[in-house]
């Protein structure tokens, strides 16, 4: 029986990877990496974030230097979010996360027969026929 469960899990994973939601997210990730401006905006934010983390973990941290590093990180994040390709990828990742959350809700409902409070607040009624989240 465990082999059958593992086989079904693999089939579910394959279906997720073949879904339009996943494929669009991966396409946009590749597109972003190929765009120098978008990739640099992401890399710049990562560098600024690392700088803040380094300052926070250093002994004898200079508060003024931390404030400046935080401001630079905030600006880098603003610049990154202003990039159209980054915005499209963020939206695609949100759609993928929503799909995966709905898959987990369905599994939990089928296995336990119950909905958690956060499932109901997220709009899951337990009736998949009206659900557009798993599409």
N, C-alpha and C positions, 0 to 999 in steps of 0.2 A: 504494500500500500504506500509506503514511503517513496518508492520509486515513482509511483504514479503522481504523487504530490510534486515531486521534484520535476517531473516531466511537464506537468501543468504550469509550474512556476516558470520553467524555461519558455513554454509557449506564450505565457503572459508577457515575459520580458521581450520576446521576439515581436509580439503584437505592439507593445509600447514603442519599440525601436522602429517599427514600420508605420507608426501613426503619423499623420500629417503634423500634429503638434510637435512631436519630437524632431521630425525631419526638418521642419521650418526652423526650429531652434538651432539645430546643428548647422544648417545652411547659413543662418545669420551669424553664428559664431565664426565660421570659416570666412565669411564676407568681412567681418570686423577685423580679423587677423590679417587679411590681405590689404586692408585700408591703412596706410601709414599714419594718417592723422588720428583715426579712431584708436588704433593700437597704441599710439604714443600717448593719447589721453588716458587710456587705461593704465599703461605702464607708469606714467607720471603720478597718478593717484597712488599706485602701489608703492612707489618710491617715497612719496610724502608720508604715507601711512607708516611705512617701515621706519622712517626718521622719527616720527612721534613715538612709536613703540620703543625705539632705541633710547630716546631721551627719557621715557618713563621708567625704563629699567636701569638707567645709569645711576651710579652713586653721585651725589653732589649735583643733581640736576639743577639747571638754571631755569627758574620759572619763566623768565622773559623769553628765553630761547624756546621753551615749550609753547608759550602763547603764539610766538611767531610761526613755529612749525605747525601748530593747529590751524592757524589762519591760512597758511600755504596749502595744507591738506584740504581745507574747506573750499578754497578756490579751485584746486585741482579737481575736486569732486564736482563742483559746479560746471567747470569747463567740460569734464567728461560727460556729464548728463546733458549738456547742450548739444552734443554730437548726435546727429540723427541715427546713425547706425547703432550707437550705444543704446539709444532710447528704444529702437525697434527690437534689439536683442533683449533688453530688460522686459519688454512686454511679452516677448515669446517665452522667456524663462518663467514669467508669472503664469502664463497659460499652461506651461508644462507642469509647474508646481500644482496648479489647481487640478489638472488632470490626475496627477499622482495622488493628491489628497482625496479625490473622489474615488479612485481605485481602492485606497486604504479604507475609506468609509464603507464601501460596498463589501469588502472582505470582512471587516469588523461586524457589519450588520448580518451578513450571511452566517458567520461563525458563531457570534454570540446572540443574535436575534435582537440586539439592542442598539440603540443609537446613543452616542455620548452627547452631552450638552453642547459641546463645540460643533458636533455634526449638525445638530438642529439649527444652531445659530449661523452656520455656514450655508444654510439653505437646503440641506439634504433631508428629504422627507422619508427616505427609505424606499420610495417607489421610483424605480429607475426609468419607468416609461416616460416620465415627464422631465427627466434630467438631461440637460444639455452639456453638463460638465465632462462626461466621459466620451461623448461623441465619437 
